[in-house]
Amino acid sequence: MKLKVFSPLSETLGFKEKEIRLSKKVRVKDIPELAKVKLEDYVLSLNRVKVVSSDTEVGDEDELWILPPIDGG
């Protein structure tokens, strides 16, 4: 799967984009690279179309974006 993160999280994790190999579907919150991330503080977008929760299952063919909170003004 492709994992893409945006600032400031990209600075914290040390990458903007990363390919992760998954042998089976896993919940977003169970992805090891995200273990230290408080996911409820971010917007999670699956395959560029759907906003999902950290309990959503993802597979090897998916693309997950983790974006900073969106604030209107």
All heavy atoms as a GROMACS GRO file, in nm:
protein
  581
    1MET      N    1   0.083  -0.116   0.000
    1MET     CA    2   0.000   0.000   0.000
    1MET      C    3   0.088   0.123   0.000
    1MET      O    4   0.203   0.117   0.040
    1MET     CB    5  -0.095   0.000   0.120
    1MET     CG    6  -0.031   0.040   0.251
    1MET     SD    7  -0.150   0.078   0.382
    1MET     CE    8  -0.215   0.228   0.326
    2LYS      N    9   0.030   0.233  -0.045
    2LYS     CA   10   0.104   0.358  -0.045
    2LYS      C   11   0.051   0.443   0.070
    2LYS      O   12  -0.069   0.464   0.083
    2LYS     CB   13   0.087   0.433  -0.177
    2LYS     CG   14   0.172   0.560  -0.183
    2LYS     CD   15   0.146   0.639  -0.309
    2LYS     CE   16   0.218   0.571  -0.424
    2LYS     NZ   17   0.210   0.651  -0.548
    3LEU      N   18   0.142   0.490   0.153
    3LEU     CA   19   0.109   0.576   0.265
    3LEU      C   20   0.168   0.714   0.238
    3LEU      O   21   0.287   0.727   0.212
    3LEU     CB   22   0.167   0.518   0.394
    3LEU     CG   23   0.150   0.598   0.522
    3LEU    CD1   24   0.002   0.617   0.555
    3LEU    CD2   25   0.220   0.527   0.637
    4LYS      N   26   0.082   0.816   0.240
    4LYS     CA   27   0.128   0.951   0.214
    4LYS      C   28   0.085   1.039   0.332
    4LYS      O   29  -0.031   1.038   0.371
    4LYS     CB   30   0.067   1.003   0.084
    4LYS     CG   31   0.125   1.133   0.038
    4LYS     CD   32   0.079   1.165  -0.104
    4LYS     CE   33   0.146   1.291  -0.151
    4LYS     NZ   34   0.114   1.322  -0.289
    5VAL      N   35   0.182   1.111   0.390
    5VAL     CA   36   0.153   1.198   0.504
    5VAL      C   37   0.195   1.341   0.472
    5VAL      O   38   0.283   1.365   0.390
    5VAL     CB   39   0.223   1.148   0.633
    5VAL    CG1   40   0.172   1.011   0.672
    5VAL    CG2   41   0.374   1.142   0.616
    6PHE      N   42   0.130   1.434   0.536
    6PHE     CA   43   0.153   1.575   0.509
    6PHE      C   44   0.204   1.644   0.636
    6PHE      O   45   0.186   1.594   0.747
    6PHE     CB   46   0.023   1.640   0.460
    6PHE     CG   47  -0.024   1.581   0.329
    6PHE    CD1   48  -0.098   1.464   0.325
    6PHE    CD2   49   0.009   1.641   0.209
    6PHE    CE1   50  -0.139   1.408   0.206
    6PHE    CE2   51  -0.033   1.587   0.087
    6PHE     CZ   52  -0.106   1.470   0.086
    7SER      N   53   0.266   1.760   0.618
    7SER     CA   54   0.321   1.835   0.731
    7SER      C   55   0.209   1.869   0.828
    7SER      O   56   0.096   1.887   0.788
    7SER     CB   57   0.385   1.965   0.682
    7SER     OG   58   0.502   1.935   0.612
    8PRO      N   59   0.239   1.876   0.955
    8PRO     CA   60   0.368   1.855   1.020
    8PRO      C   61   0.401   1.708   1.047
    8PRO      O   62   0.510   1.675   1.091
    8PRO     CB   63   0.354   1.932   1.151
    8PRO     CG   64   0.209   1.922   1.183
    8PRO     CD   65   0.138   1.922   1.050
    9LEU      N   66   0.306   1.617   1.019
    9LEU     CA   67   0.329   1.476   1.048
    9LEU      C   68   0.445   1.419   0.968
    9LEU      O   69   0.520   1.335   1.018
    9LEU     CB   70   0.202   1.395   1.021
    9LEU     CG   71   0.204   1.249   1.062
    9LEU    CD1   72   0.237   1.232   1.210
    9LEU    CD2   73   0.073   1.182   1.029
   10SER      N   74   0.466   1.465   0.846
   10SER     CA   75   0.577   1.414   0.765
   10SER      C   76   0.711   1.445   0.832
   10SER      O   77   0.804   1.365   0.824
   10SER     CB   78   0.574   1.471   0.624
   10SER     OG   79   0.587   1.612   0.627
   11GLU      N   80   0.719   1.557   0.899
   11GLU     CA   81   0.843   1.592   0.970
   11GLU      C   82   0.862   1.502   1.092
   11GLU      O   83   0.973   1.459   1.122
   11GLU     CB   84   0.838   1.738   1.011
   11GLU     CG   85   0.837   1.832   0.890
   11GLU     CD   86   0.784   1.970   0.921
   11GLU    OE1   87   0.766   2.004   1.039
   11GLU    OE2   88   0.760   2.045   0.824
   12THR      N   89   0.754   1.470   1.160
   12THR     CA   90   0.759   1.382   1.278
   12THR      C   91   0.800   1.240   1.239
   12THR      O   92   0.884   1.179   1.304
   12THR     CB   93   0.622   1.378   1.348
   12THR    OG1   94   0.585   1.510   1.384
   12THR    CG2   95   0.626   1.291   1.471
   13LEU      N   96   0.741   1.188   1.131
   13LEU     CA   97   0.768   1.049   1.090
   13LEU      C   98   0.894   1.034   1.005
   13LEU      O   99   0.946   0.925   0.991
   13LEU     CB  100   0.647   0.994   1.014
   13LEU     CG  101   0.519   0.976   1.095
   13LEU    CD1  102   0.405   0.930   1.004
   13LEU    CD2  103   0.539   0.879   1.210
   14GLY      N  104   0.938   1.143   0.945
   14GLY     CA  105   1.059   1.138   0.864
   14GLY      C  106   1.038   1.094   0.720
   14GLY      O  107   1.133   1.060   0.650
   15PHE      N  108   0.914   1.092   0.674
   15PHE     CA  109   0.887   1.061   0.534
   15PHE      C  110   0.757   1.128   0.492
   15PHE      O  111   0.671   1.157   0.574
   15PHE     CB  112   0.880   0.910   0.509
   15PHE     CG  113   0.766   0.839   0.580
   15PHE    CD1  114   0.641   0.830   0.523
   15PHE    CD2  115   0.786   0.781   0.705
   15PHE    CE1  116   0.536   0.765   0.587
   15PHE    CE2  117   0.682   0.716   0.771
   15PHE     CZ  118   0.558   0.707   0.712
   16LYS      N  119   0.746   1.152   0.360
   16LYS     CA  120   0.622   1.207   0.304
   16LYS      C  121   0.541   1.097   0.237
   16LYS      O  122   0.419   1.104   0.232
   16LYS     CB  123   0.653   1.317   0.203
   16LYS     CG  124   0.708   1.442   0.266
   16LYS     CD  125   0.731   1.549   0.163
   16LYS     CE  126   0.786   1.674   0.231
   16LYS     NZ  127   0.808   1.782   0.137
   17GLU      N  128   0.612   1.000   0.182
   17GLU     CA  129   0.547   0.891   0.111
   17GLU      C  130   0.624   0.764   0.136
   17GLU      O  131   0.748   0.764   0.137
   17GLU     CB  132   0.545   0.925  -0.038
   17GLU     CG  133   0.441   0.852  -0.116
   17GLU     CD  134   0.429   0.906  -0.258
   17GLU    OE1  135   0.386   1.021  -0.275
   17GLU    OE2  136   0.466   0.830  -0.349
   18LYS      N  137   0.551   0.654   0.155
   18LYS     CA  138   0.618   0.528   0.184
   18LYS      C  139   0.534   0.413   0.129
   18LYS      O  140   0.412   0.412   0.142
   18LYS     CB  141   0.636   0.513   0.335
   18LYS     CG  142   0.720   0.397   0.376
   18LYS     CD  143   0.754   0.407   0.524
   18LYS     CE  144   0.863   0.310   0.556
   18LYS     NZ  145   0.913   0.327   0.691
   19GLU      N  146   0.600   0.317   0.067
   19GLU     CA  147   0.535   0.194   0.022
   19GLU      C  148   0.543   0.093   0.136
   19GLU      O  149   0.651   0.068   0.192
   19GLU     CB  150   0.605   0.136  -0.100
   19GLU     CG  151   0.583   0.214  -0.228
   19GLU     CD  152   0.443   0.197  -0.286
   19GLU    OE1  153   0.380   0.092  -0.264
   19GLU    OE2  154   0.398   0.291  -0.352
   20ILE      N  155   0.430   0.035   0.170
   20ILE     CA  156   0.423  -0.064   0.277
   20ILE      C  157   0.364  -0.191   0.218
   20ILE      O  158   0.258  -0.187   0.155
   20ILE     CB  159   0.336  -0.014   0.393
   20ILE    CG1  160   0.393   0.115   0.451
   20ILE    CG2  161   0.323  -0.120   0.501
   20ILE    CD1  162   0.301   0.183   0.550
   21ARG      N  163   0.428  -0.303   0.239
   21ARG     CA  164   0.378  -0.431   0.190
   21ARG      C  165   0.292  -0.495   0.298
   21ARG      O  166   0.336  -0.513   0.411
   21ARG     CB  167   0.492  -0.526   0.154
   21ARG     CG  168   0.572  -0.478   0.036
   21ARG     CD  169   0.493  -0.499  -0.092
   21ARG     NE  170   0.554  -0.422  -0.199
   21ARG     CZ  171   0.487  -0.352  -0.288
   21ARG    NH1  172   0.358  -0.347  -0.284
   21ARG    NH2  173   0.550  -0.287  -0.382
   22LEU      N  174   0.169  -0.526   0.262
   22LEU     CA  175   0.077  -0.591   0.354
   22LEU      C  176   0.041  -0.729   0.298
   22LEU      O  177  -0.001  -0.740   0.184
   22LEU     CB  178  -0.051  -0.508   0.369
   22LEU     CG  179  -0.035  -0.365   0.421
   22LEU    CD1  180  -0.168  -0.292   0.415
   22LEU    CD2  181   0.020  -0.366   0.563
   23SER      N  182   0.057  -0.831   0.379
   23SER     CA  183   0.023  -0.966   0.333
   23SER      C  184  -0.126  -0.995   0.348
   23SER      O  185  -0.179  -1.087   0.287
   23SER     CB  186   0.105  -1.070   0.411
   23SER     OG  187   0.080  -1.057   0.549
   24LYS      N  188  -0.194  -0.913   0.430
   24LYS     CA  189  -0.338  -0.926   0.448
   24LYS      C  190  -0.393  -0.789   0.486
   24LYS      O  191  -0.317  -0.696   0.516
   24LYS     CB  192  -0.371  -1.027   0.557
   24LYS     CG  193  -0.316  -0.989   0.693
   24LYS     CD  194  -0.352  -1.091   0.798
   24LYS     CE  195  -0.295  -1.043   0.932
   24LYS     NZ  196  -0.336  -1.124   1.041
   25LYS      N  197  -0.524  -0.775   0.486
   25LYS     CA  198  -0.584  -0.648   0.525
   25LYS      C  199  -0.561  -0.624   0.673
   25LYS      O  200  -0.565  -0.717   0.753
   25LYS     CB  201  -0.734  -0.648   0.494
   25LYS     CG  202  -0.762  -0.638   0.346
   25LYS     CD  203  -0.906  -0.600   0.322
   25LYS     CE  204  -0.926  -0.577   0.174
   25LYS     NZ  205  -0.964  -0.443   0.143
   26VAL      N  206  -0.534  -0.498   0.707
   26VAL     CA  207  -0.515  -0.458   0.847
   26VAL      C  208  -0.591  -0.327   0.872
   26VAL      O  209  -0.619  -0.253   0.779
   26VAL     CB  210  -0.366  -0.438   0.883
   26VAL    CG1  211  -0.287  -0.566   0.866
   26VAL    CG2  212  -0.304  -0.326   0.801
   27ARG      N  213  -0.621  -0.302   0.998
   27ARG     CA  214  -0.682  -0.174   1.032
   27ARG      C  215  -0.575  -0.066   1.026
   27ARG      O  216  -0.458  -0.091   1.055
   27ARG     CB  217  -0.743  -0.180   1.173
   27ARG     CG  218  -0.863  -0.273   1.181
   27ARG     CD  219  -0.918  -0.279   1.319
   27ARG     NE  220  -0.814  -0.327   1.411
   27ARG     CZ  221  -0.830  -0.338   1.541
   27ARG    NH1  222  -0.943  -0.302   1.598
   27ARG    NH2  223  -0.732  -0.383   1.617
   28VAL      N  224  -0.615   0.054   0.990
   28VAL     CA  225  -0.521   0.166   0.980
   28VAL      C  226  -0.442   0.179   1.109
   28VAL      O  227  -0.319   0.196   1.107
   28VAL     CB  228  -0.595   0.297   0.946
   28VAL    CG1  229  -0.501   0.416   0.956
   28VAL    CG2  230  -0.659   0.290   0.808
   29LYS      N  231  -0.508   0.171   1.223
   29LYS     CA  232  -0.440   0.190   1.351
   29LYS      C  233  -0.339   0.079   1.383
   29LYS      O  234  -0.260   0.093   1.474
   29LYS     CB  235  -0.540   0.207   1.465
   29LYS     CG  236  -0.625   0.086   1.493
   29LYS     CD  237  -0.725   0.121   1.603
   29LYS     CE  238  -0.818   0.007   1.634
   29LYS     NZ  239  -0.921   0.050   1.731
   30ASP      N  240  -0.341  -0.030   1.307
   30ASP     CA  241  -0.247  -0.141   1.330
   30ASP      C  242  -0.126  -0.138   1.236
   30ASP      O  243  -0.042  -0.228   1.239
   30ASP     CB  244  -0.320  -0.275   1.315
   30ASP     CG  245  -0.426  -0.293   1.423
   30ASP    OD1  246  -0.408  -0.239   1.535
   30ASP    OD2  247  -0.528  -0.360   1.396
   31ILE      N  248  -0.115  -0.035   1.154
   31ILE     CA  249   0.002  -0.020   1.067
   31ILE      C  250   0.119   0.023   1.155
   31ILE      O  251   0.113   0.128   1.220
   31ILE     CB  252  -0.024   0.084   0.956
   31ILE    CG1  253  -0.138   0.034   0.865
   31ILE    CG2  254   0.102   0.111   0.875
   31ILE    CD1  255  -0.186   0.138   0.764
   32PRO      N  256   0.226  -0.058   1.161
   32PRO     CA  257   0.337  -0.028   1.252
   32PRO      C  258   0.397   0.111   1.237
   32PRO      O  259   0.434   0.175   1.336
   32PRO     CB  260   0.441  -0.136   1.218
   32PRO     CG  261   0.362  -0.247   1.158
   32PRO     CD  262   0.247  -0.181   1.087
   33GLU      N  263   0.406   0.162   1.116
   33GLU     CA  264   0.464   0.295   1.092
   33GLU      C  265   0.384   0.407   1.158
   33GLU      O  266   0.433   0.517   1.175
   33GLU     CB  267   0.475   0.322   0.941
   33GLU     CG  268   0.584   0.244   0.871
   33GLU     CD  269   0.544   0.099   0.837
   33GLU    OE1  270   0.435   0.053   0.874
   33GLU    OE2  271   0.625   0.032   0.772
   34LEU      N  272   0.260   0.377   1.195
   34LEU     CA  273   0.172   0.479   1.253
   34LEU      C  274   0.149   0.458   1.403
   34LEU      O  275   0.064   0.523   1.462
   34LEU     CB  276   0.037   0.480   1.180
   34LEU     CG  277   0.044   0.505   1.030
   34LEU    CD1  278  -0.095   0.494   0.968
   34LEU    CD2  279   0.105   0.641   1.002
   35ALA      N  280   0.225   0.370   1.463
   35ALA     CA  281   0.205   0.333   1.603
   35ALA      C  282   0.209   0.452   1.699
   35ALA      O  283   0.135   0.455   1.798
   35ALA     CB  284   0.308   0.228   1.645
   36LYS      N  285   0.291   0.550   1.672
   36LYS     CA  286   0.307   0.664   1.763
   36LYS      C  287   0.221   0.784   1.725
   36LYS      O  288   0.232   0.890   1.784
   36LYS     CB  289   0.454   0.706   1.768
   36LYS     CG  290   0.544   0.598   1.825
   36LYS     CD  291   0.688   0.643   1.828
   36LYS     CE  292   0.776   0.530   1.881
   36LYS     NZ  293   0.917   0.570   1.882
   37VAL      N  294   0.134   0.767   1.626
   37VAL     CA  295   0.053   0.877   1.577
   37VAL      C  296  -0.087   0.871   1.641
   37VAL      O  297  -0.151   0.767   1.642
   37VAL     CB  298   0.038   0.870   1.423
   37VAL    CG1  299  -0.051   0.980   1.371
   37VAL    CG2  300   0.175   0.874   1.358
   38LYS      N  301  -0.132   0.983   1.693
   38LYS     CA  302  -0.267   0.995   1.747
   38LYS      C  303  -0.360   1.022   1.628
   38LYS      O  304  -0.387   1.137   1.591
   38LYS     CB  305  -0.272   1.108   1.850
   38LYS     CG  306  -0.396   1.111   1.930
   38LYS     CD  307  -0.386   1.217   2.039
   38LYS     CE  308  -0.518   1.226   2.112
   38LYS     NZ  309  -0.518   1.337   2.208
   39LEU      N  310  -0.406   0.915   1.564
   39LEU     CA  311  -0.476   0.923   1.437
   39LEU      C  312  -0.604   1.005   1.443
   39LEU      O  313  -0.644   1.066   1.343
   39LEU     CB  314  -0.505   0.783   1.384
   39LEU     CG  315  -0.380   0.705   1.340
   39LEU    CD1  316  -0.414   0.560   1.314
   39LEU    CD2  317  -0.316   0.769   1.218
   40GLU      N  318  -0.669   1.011   1.558
   40GLU     CA  319  -0.793   1.088   1.567
   40GLU      C  320  -0.770   1.238   1.550
   40GLU      O  321  -0.865   1.315   1.532
   40GLU     CB  322  -0.869   1.058   1.697
   40GLU     CG  323  -0.791   1.081   1.822
   40GLU     CD  324  -0.709   0.961   1.869
   40GLU    OE1  325  -0.701   0.858   1.799
   40GLU    OE2  326  -0.652   0.970   1.978
   41ASP      N  327  -0.645   1.281   1.553
   41ASP     CA  328  -0.612   1.422   1.531
   41ASP      C  329  -0.595   1.457   1.384
   41ASP      O  330  -0.567   1.572   1.350
   41ASP     CB  331  -0.482   1.459   1.605
   41ASP     CG  332  -0.500   1.460   1.756
   41ASP    OD1  333  -0.616   1.460   1.804
   41ASP    OD2  334  -0.398   1.460   1.827
   42TYR      N  335  -0.612   1.358   1.296
   42TYR     CA  336  -0.587   1.378   1.153
   42TYR      C  337  -0.707   1.334   1.070
   42TYR      O  338  -0.794   1.261   1.117
   42TYR     CB  339  -0.463   1.299   1.108
   42TYR     CG  340  -0.338   1.350   1.175
   42TYR    CD1  341  -0.295   1.296   1.296
   42TYR    CD2  342  -0.264   1.453   1.119
   42TYR    CE1  343  -0.181   1.345   1.359
   42TYR    CE2  344  -0.150   1.502   1.182
   42TYR     CZ  345  -0.110   1.447   1.302
   42TYR     OH  346   0.002   1.496   1.363
   43VAL      N  347  -0.710   1.376   0.946
   43VAL     CA  348  -0.810   1.331   0.850
   43VAL      C  349  -0.747   1.218   0.770
   43VAL      O  350  -0.638   1.234   0.715
   43VAL     CB  351  -0.853   1.447   0.756
   43VAL    CG1  352  -0.948   1.395   0.649
   43VAL    CG2  353  -0.915   1.560   0.836
   44LEU      N  354  -0.814   1.104   0.763
   44LEU     CA  355  -0.764   0.987   0.691
   44LEU      C  356  -0.844   0.972   0.562
   44LEU      O  357  -0.967   0.961   0.566
   44LEU     CB  358  -0.778   0.862   0.776
   44LEU     CG  359  -0.723   0.869   0.918
   44LEU    CD1  360  -0.755   0.741   0.994
   44LEU    CD2  361  -0.575   0.895   0.917
   45SER      N  362  -0.776   0.971   0.450
   45SER     CA  363  -0.842   0.959   0.320
   45SER      C  364  -0.795   0.832   0.251
   45SER      O  365  -0.675   0.812   0.231
   45SER     CB  366  -0.810   1.082   0.235
   45SER     OG  367  -0.863   1.066   0.106
   46LEU      N  368  -0.890   0.749   0.214
   46LEU     CA  369  -0.858   0.622   0.148
   46LEU      C  370  -0.882   0.634  -0.002
   46LEU      O  371  -0.992   0.672  -0.045
   46LEU     CB  372  -0.944   0.510   0.207
   46LEU     CG  373  -0.916   0.370   0.157
   46LEU    CD1  374  -0.772   0.327   0.186
   46LEU    CD2  375  -1.013   0.271   0.221
   47ASN      N  376  -0.779   0.605  -0.078
   47ASN     CA  377  -0.786   0.607  -0.225
   47ASN      C  378  -0.835   0.741  -0.281
   47ASN      O  379  -0.905   0.746  -0.381
   47ASN     CB  380  -0.870   0.490  -0.275
   47ASN     CG  381  -0.810   0.358  -0.233
   47ASN    OD1  382  -0.689   0.341  -0.227
   47ASN    ND2  383  -0.895   0.262  -0.197
   48ARG      N  384  -0.797   0.848  -0.212
   48ARG     CA  385  -0.823   0.986  -0.254
   48ARG      C  386  -0.970   1.026  -0.260
   48ARG      O  387  -1.004   1.129  -0.313
   48ARG     CB  388  -0.760   1.016  -0.389
   48ARG     CG  389  -0.612   0.995  -0.392
   48ARG     CD  390  -0.558   1.033  -0.527
   48ARG     NE  391  -0.422   0.984  -0.541
   48ARG     CZ  392  -0.349   1.007  -0.646
   48ARG    NH1  393  -0.396   1.076  -0.746
   48ARG    NH2  394  -0.226   0.960  -0.652
   49VAL      N  395  -1.060   0.941  -0.211
   49VAL     CA  396  -1.201   0.972  -0.222
   49VAL      C  397  -1.279   0.964  -0.091
   49VAL      O  398  -1.371   1.041  -0.072
   49VAL     CB  399  -1.273   0.880  -0.322
   49VAL    CG1  400  -1.311   0.946  -0.447
   49VAL    CG2  401  -1.201   0.753  -0.347
   50LYS      N  402  -1.245   0.875  -0.007
   50LYS     CA  403  -1.328   0.845   0.108
   50LYS      C  404  -1.256   0.881   0.238
   50LYS      O  405  -1.142   0.840   0.260
   50LYS     CB  406  -1.362   0.696   0.105
   50LYS     CG  407  -1.457   0.650   0.209
   50LYS     CD  408  -1.488   0.503   0.186
   50LYS     CE  409  -1.584   0.454   0.293
   50LYS     NZ  410  -1.603   0.310   0.282
   51VAL      N  411  -1.323   0.956   0.324
   51VAL     CA  412  -1.269   0.983   0.457
   51VAL      C  413  -1.307   0.864   0.545
   51VAL      O  414  -1.421   0.821   0.547
   51VAL     CB  415  -1.327   1.115   0.514
   51VAL    CG1  416  -1.281   1.137   0.656
   51VAL    CG2  417  -1.284   1.232   0.426
   52VAL      N  418  -1.206   0.810   0.615
   52VAL     CA  419  -1.226   0.688   0.692
   52VAL      C  420  -1.177   0.706   0.836
   52VAL      O  421  -1.116   0.807   0.870
   52VAL     CB  422  -1.152   0.569   0.626
   52VAL    CG1  423  -1.208   0.540   0.488
   52VAL    CG2  424  -1.002   0.593   0.619
   53SER      N  425  -1.200   0.604   0.917
   53SER     CA  426  -1.153   0.606   1.056
   53SER      C  427  -1.032   0.514   1.070
   53SER      O  428  -0.999   0.438   0.979
   53SER     CB  429  -1.264   0.560   1.150
   53SER     OG  430  -1.278   0.419   1.146
   54SER      N  431  -0.971   0.518   1.187
   54SER     CA  432  -0.854   0.434   1.212
   54SER      C  433  -0.891   0.287   1.223
   54SER      O  434  -0.804   0.200   1.220
   54SER     CB  435  -0.780   0.480   1.337
   54SER     OG  436  -0.864   0.469   1.450
   55ASP      N  437  -1.020   0.255   1.232
   55ASP     CA  438  -1.066   0.116   1.236
   55ASP      C  439  -1.089   0.056   1.098
   55ASP      O  440  -1.116  -0.062   1.084
   55ASP     CB  441  -1.195   0.104   1.318
   55ASP     CG  442  -1.168   0.116   1.467
   55ASP    OD1  443  -1.067   0.062   1.515
   55ASP    OD2  444  -1.250   0.180   1.536
   56THR      N  445  -1.079   0.139   0.995
   56THR     CA  446  -1.100   0.093   0.858
   56THR      C  447  -0.988  -0.002   0.816
   56THR      O  448  -0.871   0.021   0.845
   56THR     CB  449  -1.102   0.214   0.762
   56THR    OG1  450  -1.208   0.301   0.801
   56THR    CG2  451  -1.122   0.171   0.618
   57GLU      N  452  -1.025  -0.110   0.748
   57GLU     CA  453  -0.926  -0.205   0.697
   57GLU      C  454  -0.872  -0.156   0.564
   57GLU      O  455  -0.947  -0.107   0.479
   57GLU     CB  456  -0.987  -0.344   0.682
   57GLU     CG  457  -1.011  -0.413   0.813
   57GLU     CD  458  -1.048  -0.559   0.795
   57GLU    OE1  459  -1.092  -0.600   0.685
   57GLU    OE2  460  -1.033  -0.633   0.893
   58VAL      N  461  -0.742  -0.172   0.547
   58VAL     CA  462  -0.675  -0.137   0.422
   58VAL      C  463  -0.595  -0.258   0.374
   58VAL      O  464  -0.554  -0.341   0.454
   58VAL     CB  465  -0.582  -0.014   0.438
   58VAL    CG1  466  -0.663   0.110   0.468
   58VAL    CG2  467  -0.479  -0.035   0.547
   59GLY      N  468  -0.575  -0.263   0.243
   59GLY     CA  469  -0.500  -0.373   0.184
   59GLY      C  470  -0.382  -0.322   0.103
   59GLY      O  471  -0.361  -0.200   0.089
   60ASP      N  472  -0.310  -0.414   0.046
   60ASP     CA  473  -0.188  -0.383  -0.027
   60ASP      C  474  -0.212  -0.292  -0.148
   60ASP      O  475  -0.124  -0.218  -0.188
   60ASP     CB  476  -0.121  -0.514  -0.071
   60ASP     CG  477   0.028  -0.497  -0.091
   60ASP    OD1  478   0.091  -0.427  -0.008
   60ASP    OD2  479   0.081  -0.551  -0.189
   61GLU      N  480  -0.332  -0.295  -0.203
   61GLU     CA  481  -0.362  -0.216  -0.323
   61GLU      C  482  -0.411  -0.074  -0.291
   61GLU      O  483  -0.433   0.005  -0.383
   61GLU     CB  484  -0.467  -0.289  -0.408
   61GLU     CG  485  -0.606  -0.292  -0.346
   61GLU     CD  486  -0.626  -0.388  -0.227
   61GLU    OE1  487  -0.541  -0.474  -0.200
   61GLU    OE2  488  -0.729  -0.373  -0.161
   62ASP      N  489  -0.428  -0.041  -0.165
   62ASP     CA  490  -0.484   0.088  -0.126
   62ASP      C  491  -0.380   0.199  -0.116
   62ASP      O  492  -0.260   0.173  -0.106
   62ASP     CB  493  -0.556   0.076   0.009
   62ASP     CG  494  -0.685  -0.003  -0.002
   62ASP    OD1  495  -0.759   0.016  -0.100
   62ASP    OD2  496  -0.711  -0.086   0.088
   63GLU      N  497  -0.432   0.322  -0.116
   63GLU     CA  498  -0.350   0.440  -0.094
   63GLU      C  499  -0.415   0.518   0.020
   63GLU      O  500  -0.532   0.554   0.012
   63GLU     CB  501  -0.344   0.525  -0.220
   63GLU     CG  502  -0.254   0.645  -0.207
   63GLU     CD  503  -0.233   0.719  -0.339
   63GLU    OE1  504  -0.243   0.654  -0.446
   63GLU    OE2  505  -0.208   0.839  -0.334
   64LEU      N  506  -0.340   0.541   0.124
   64LEU     CA  507  -0.390   0.611   0.242
   64LEU      C  508  -0.317   0.743   0.258
   64LEU      O  509  -0.194   0.746   0.260
   64LEU     CB  510  -0.371   0.525   0.368
   64LEU     CG  511  -0.416   0.587   0.500
   64LEU    CD1  512  -0.568   0.600   0.502
   64LEU    CD2  513  -0.367   0.503   0.616
   65TRP      N  514  -0.394   0.851   0.268
   65TRP     CA  515  -0.338   0.983   0.294
   65TRP      C  516  -0.375   1.022   0.435
   65TRP      O  517  -0.489   1.002   0.479
   65TRP     CB  518  -0.396   1.087   0.199
   65TRP     CG  519  -0.351   1.077   0.057
   65TRP    CD1  520  -0.283   0.976  -0.002
   65TRP    CD2  521  -0.374   1.175  -0.045
   65TRP    NE1  522  -0.260   1.005  -0.135
   65TRP    CE2  523  -0.315   1.126  -0.163
   65TRP    CE3  524  -0.438   1.296  -0.047
   65TRP    CZ2  525  -0.319   1.197  -0.282
   65TRP    CZ3  526  -0.441   1.366  -0.166
   65TRP    CH2  527  -0.383   1.317  -0.282
   66ILE      N  528  -0.279   1.079   0.508
   66ILE     CA  529  -0.305   1.131   0.641
   66ILE      C  530  -0.280   1.280   0.637
   66ILE      O  531  -0.168   1.325   0.617
   66ILE     CB  532  -0.219   1.060   0.746
   66ILE    CG1  533  -0.244   0.909   0.740
   66ILE    CG2  534  -0.248   1.116   0.886
   66ILE    CD1  535  -0.162   0.828   0.836
   67LEU      N  536  -0.388   1.355   0.653
   67LEU     CA  537  -0.383   1.501   0.637
   67LEU      C  538  -0.405   1.570   0.771
   67LEU      O  539  -0.475   1.518   0.858
   67LEU     CB  540  -0.493   1.546   0.541
   67LEU     CG  541  -0.486   1.479   0.404
   67LEU    CD1  542  -0.608   1.395   0.379
   67LEU    CD2  543  -0.472   1.585   0.299
   68PRO      N  544  -0.349   1.691   0.785
   68PRO     CA  545  -0.376   1.768   0.906
   68PRO      C  546  -0.524   1.804   0.911
   68PRO      O  547  -0.593   1.802   0.809
   68PRO     CB  548  -0.288   1.891   0.891
   68PRO     CG  549  -0.252   1.899   0.748
   68PRO     CD  550  -0.264   1.761   0.691
   69PRO      N  551  -0.574   1.836   1.029
   69PRO     CA  552  -0.717   1.872   1.040
   69PRO      C  553  -0.750   1.988   0.947
   69PRO      O  554  -0.669   2.078   0.925
   69PRO     CB  555  -0.731   1.916   1.186
   69PRO     CG  556  -0.610   1.865   1.256
   69PRO     CD  557  -0.503   1.846   1.154
   70ILE      N  558  -0.869   1.983   0.892
   70ILE     CA  559  -0.915   2.087   0.802
   70ILE      C  560  -0.997   2.184   0.885
   70ILE      O  561  -1.090   2.145   0.956
   70ILE     CB  562  -1.000   2.028   0.688
   70ILE    CG1  563  -0.914   1.928   0.609
   70ILE    CG2  564  -1.055   2.137   0.599
   70ILE    CD1  565  -0.992   1.841   0.514
   71ASP      N  566  -0.963   2.312   0.878
   71ASP     CA  567  -1.029   2.413   0.959
   71ASP      C  568  -1.086   2.521   0.869
   71ASP      O  569  -1.014   2.576   0.786
   71ASP     CB  570  -0.929   2.473   1.057
   71ASP     CG  571  -0.991   2.562   1.162
   71ASP    OD1  572  -1.115   2.558   1.175
   71ASP    OD2  573  -0.918   2.634   1.230
   72GLY      N  574  -1.212   2.545   0.884
   72GLY     CA  575  -1.276   2.651   0.804
   72GLY      C  576  -1.244   2.788   0.862
   72GLY      O  577  -1.197   2.802   0.972
   73GLY      N  578  -1.272   2.890   0.787
   73GLY     CA  579  -1.239   3.020   0.839
   73GLY      C  580  -1.318   3.128   0.787
   73GLY      O  581  -1.409   3.174   0.759
   0.00000   0.00000   0.00000
